[in-house]
């Protein structure tokens, strides 16, 4: 009897933990999108006021923020420095594809970032500023979608985790 109670508590605890984990993952995406927007604003300021090279601007941005999304920028810098004949656009695309799994961002966010990368380093100052402005608009829309999804799913995951554990215990007993 004691083993059944201990087992039941373990099953309910584990399923609740899974529900809270999924809930937490759901709430990370809007936060990471906000941080990414801040990083792009910093890039925009670097381009507008300091006219620095992309690799220098990316390095400066990475040093000021600690988040999984900074890997896009760090990896781009590494690729630009290590690989000969690679341009900023290709380095950005490779960095996004390699590091998207380390973040809470989804495929739709990746498409927005890849579209930004196609123009990266391929136009003049005004074109770069327009490109960053467009990216900020797109990321703002993605953030709104992520917030809506968070509100909708966060409580659902927690409840399903707990109720799934209880249902499993009832079935097993």
HUPE-V610753 format. One record per residue. N is the residue number from 0. RES is the residue in one letter. PSI is psi in radians with two decimals (NA if undefined). Layout:
n:N res:RES psi:PSI
n:N res:RES psi:PSI
This chain:
n:0 res:X psi:-0.75
n:1 res:X psi:-0.67
n:2 res:X psi:-0.66
n:3 res:X psi:-0.73
n:4 res:X psi:-0.81
n:5 res:X psi:-0.76
n:6 res:X psi:-0.72
n:7 res:X psi:-0.75
n:8 res:X psi:-0.70
n:9 res:X psi:-0.73
n:10 res:X psi:-0.81
n:11 res:X psi:-0.74
n:12 res:X psi:-0.78
n:13 res:X psi:-0.80
n:14 res:X psi:-0.61
n:15 res:X psi:-0.71
n:16 res:X psi:-0.75
n:17 res:X psi:-0.73
n:18 res:X psi:-0.75
n:19 res:X psi:-0.61
n:20 res:X psi:-0.82
n:21 res:X psi:-0.68
n:22 res:X psi:-0.75
n:23 res:X psi:-0.70
n:24 res:X psi:-0.66
n:25 res:X psi:-0.59
n:26 res:X psi:-0.21
n:27 res:X psi:-0.54
n:28 res:X psi:-0.87
n:29 res:X psi:-0.63
n:30 res:X psi:-0.80
n:31 res:X psi:-0.59
n:32 res:X psi:-0.66
n:33 res:X psi:-0.76
n:34 res:X psi:-0.72
n:35 res:X psi:-0.70
n:36 res:X psi:-0.72
n:37 res:X psi:-0.71
n:38 res:X psi:-0.68
n:39 res:X psi:-0.64
n:40 res:X psi:-0.70
n:41 res:X psi:-0.71
n:42 res:X psi:-0.76
n:43 res:X psi:-0.76
n:44 res:X psi:-0.69
n:45 res:X psi:-0.74
n:46 res:X psi:-0.80
n:47 res:X psi:-0.83
n:48 res:X psi:-0.49
n:49 res:X psi:-0.29
n:50 res:X psi:0.78
n:51 res:X psi:2.85
n:52 res:X psi:2.71
n:53 res:X psi:-0.77
n:54 res:X psi:-0.67
n:55 res:X psi:-0.72
n:56 res:X psi:-0.77
n:57 res:X psi:-0.73
n:58 res:X psi:-0.74
n:59 res:X psi:-0.71
n:60 res:X psi:-0.76
n:61 res:X psi:-0.60
n:62 res:X psi:-0.31
n:63 res:X psi:-0.21
n:64 res:X psi:2.42
n:65 res:X psi:1.76
n:66 res:X psi:2.72
n:67 res:X psi:-0.46
n:68 res:X psi:-0.26
n:69 res:X psi:-0.28
n:70 res:X psi:-0.53
n:71 res:X psi:-0.79
n:72 res:X psi:-0.77
n:73 res:X psi:-0.76
n:74 res:X psi:-0.63
n:75 res:X psi:-0.79
n:76 res:X psi:-0.78
n:77 res:X psi:-0.74
n:78 res:X psi:-0.69
n:79 res:X psi:-0.61
n:80 res:X psi:-0.60
n:81 res:X psi:-0.60
n:82 res:X psi:2.21
n:83 res:X psi:2.51
n:84 res:X psi:0.21
n:85 res:X psi:2.38
n:86 res:X psi:3.01
n:87 res:X psi:-0.65
n:88 res:X psi:-0.85
n:89 res:X psi:-0.69
n:90 res:X psi:-0.72
n:91 res:X psi:-0.81
n:92 res:X psi:-0.80
n:93 res:X psi:-0.72
n:94 res:X psi:-0.72
n:95 res:X psi:-0.81
n:96 res:X psi:-0.67
n:97 res:X psi:-0.57
n:98 res:X psi:-0.04
n:99 res:X psi:-0.55
n:100 res:X psi:-0.32
n:101 res:X psi:-0.11
n:102 res:X psi:3.11
n:103 res:X psi:0.14
n:104 res:X psi:2.69
n:105 res:X psi:-3.04
n:106 res:X psi:-0.60
n:107 res:X psi:-0.70
n:108 res:X psi:-0.69
n:109 res:X psi:-0.72
n:110 res:X psi:-0.70
n:111 res:X psi:-0.77
n:112 res:X psi:-0.66
n:113 res:X psi:-0.65
n:114 res:X psi:-0.67
n:115 res:X psi:-0.75
n:116 res:X psi:-0.46
n:117 res:X psi:-0.49
n:118 res:X psi:-0.08
n:119 res:X psi:2.08
n:120 res:X psi:0.10
n:121 res:X psi:0.15
n:122 res:X psi:3.10
n:123 res:X psi:-3.06
n:124 res:X psi:-0.81
n:125 res:X psi:-0.71
n:126 res:X psi:-0.69
n:127 res:X psi:-0.69
n:128 res:X psi:-0.69
n:129 res:X psi:-0.69
n:130 res:X psi:-0.77
n:131 res:X psi:-0.65
n:132 res:X psi:-0.74
n:133 res:X psi:-0.72
n:134 res:X psi:-0.73
n:135 res:X psi:-0.68
n:136 res:X psi:-0.80
n:137 res:X psi:-0.73
n:138 res:X psi:-0.58
n:139 res:X psi:-0.74
n:140 res:X psi:-0.73
n:141 res:X psi:-0.64
n:142 res:X psi:-0.72
n:143 res:X psi:-0.76
n:144 res:X psi:-0.72
n:145 res:X psi:-0.68
n:146 res:X psi:-0.73
n:147 res:X psi:-0.76
n:148 res:X psi:-0.66
n:149 res:X psi:-0.84
n:150 res:X psi:-0.67
n:151 res:X psi:-0.74
n:152 res:X psi:-0.37
n:153 res:X psi:-0.90
n:154 res:X psi:-0.62
n:155 res:X psi:-0.80
n:156 res:X psi:-0.75
n:157 res:X psi:-0.81
n:158 res:X psi:-0.78
n:159 res:X psi:-0.64
n:160 res:X psi:-0.84
n:161 res:X psi:-0.84
n:162 res:X psi:-0.59
n:163 res:X psi:-0.70
n:164 res:X psi:-0.75
n:165 res:X psi:-0.75
n:166 res:X psi:-0.71
n:167 res:X psi:-0.73
n:168 res:X psi:-0.74
n:169 res:X psi:-0.72
n:170 res:X psi:-0.71
n:171 res:X psi:-0.51
n:172 res:X psi:NA
